[in-house]
Amino acid sequence: MGAGRPFRHTLINVLHLLLPEGERHFIKAVLEASSLVDDPELEAAIKPFIQHESWHARAHQVVLDRLAEQGIDTDQYTSRLGRTL
């Protein structure tokens, strides 16, 4: 994907930095609010939503792990991002 397209390549890598923590934040917010839900249809949608976001966060983490294997340390940034949300 990156060959000859450095901007696109960098943009996608940045999204991998941002999205996992955001998805974990969404999961936490939905779990915290789930006790307030009294609509059965909405309540039924909570578990699949959490599973979906968990899968996304894991997929992004796989990419971050691959970046680390290539010598690109993202931990300093991602750990700081996690503290701000």
C-alpha positions in Angstrom: 0.0 0.0 0.0 2.8 2.4 0.8 5.1 2.1 -2.2 4.9 5.3 -4.1 2.1 6.7 -1.9 3.9 7.9 1.3 1.1 10.3 2.4 -1.6 7.5 2.2 0.7 5.1 3.9 1.4 7.5 6.7 -2.3 8.5 7.1 -3.3 4.8 7.5 -0.6 4.3 10.1 -1.8 7.3 12.0 -5.3 5.9 12.0 -4.0 2.7 13.5 -2.5 4.8 16.3 -5.7 6.7 17.0 -8.4 4.2 16.6 -7.7 1.4 19.0 -7.9 3.7 22.1 -11.0 5.4 20.7 -12.7 2.0 20.2 -11.8 0.9 23.8 -13.2 4.3 24.9 -16.5 3.6 23.0 -16.7 0.1 24.6 -16.2 1.5 28.1 -18.8 4.3 27.6 -21.4 1.8 26.2 -20.8 -0.6 29.1 -21.2 2.2 31.6 -24.4 3.4 30.0 -25.9 -0.1 29.4 -27.5 -0.2 32.9 -29.6 2.8 31.8 -31.0 1.2 28.7 -34.6 0.1 28.9 -35.2 -0.5 25.2 -35.0 -4.2 24.5 -33.9 -3.6 20.9 -31.2 -1.3 21.9 -30.1 -3.6 24.7 -29.8 -6.5 22.3 -27.5 -4.4 20.1 -25.0 -3.7 22.9 -23.2 -7.0 22.9 -22.7 -7.2 19.1 -21.5 -3.5 19.1 -18.9 -4.3 21.9 -17.8 -7.4 20.0 -17.4 -5.4 16.8 -15.4 -2.7 18.4 -13.2 -5.2 20.3 -12.4 -6.9 17.0 -11.5 -3.5 15.4 -9.3 -2.6 18.3 -7.5 -5.9 18.1 -7.0 -5.6 14.3 -5.4 -2.2 14.8 -3.2 -3.6 17.5 -1.9 -6.2 15.1 -0.7 -3.4 12.8 0.9 -1.6 15.7 2.7 -4.8 16.7 3.9 -5.1 13.1 5.2 -1.5 13.2 7.1 -2.4 16.4 8.7 -5.3 14.6 9.9 -2.9 12.0 11.5 -0.7 14.7 8.7 1.9 14.9 7.9 2.4 18.6 4.4 3.7 19.0 4.0 2.9 22.7 5.0 6.4 24.0 2.2 7.9 21.9 -0.5 5.3 22.4 0.0 5.1 26.1 -0.3 8.9 26.4 -3.4 8.9 24.2 -4.9 6.2 26.5 -4.4 8.5 29.5 -6.2 11.5 27.8 -9.5 9.7 27.0 
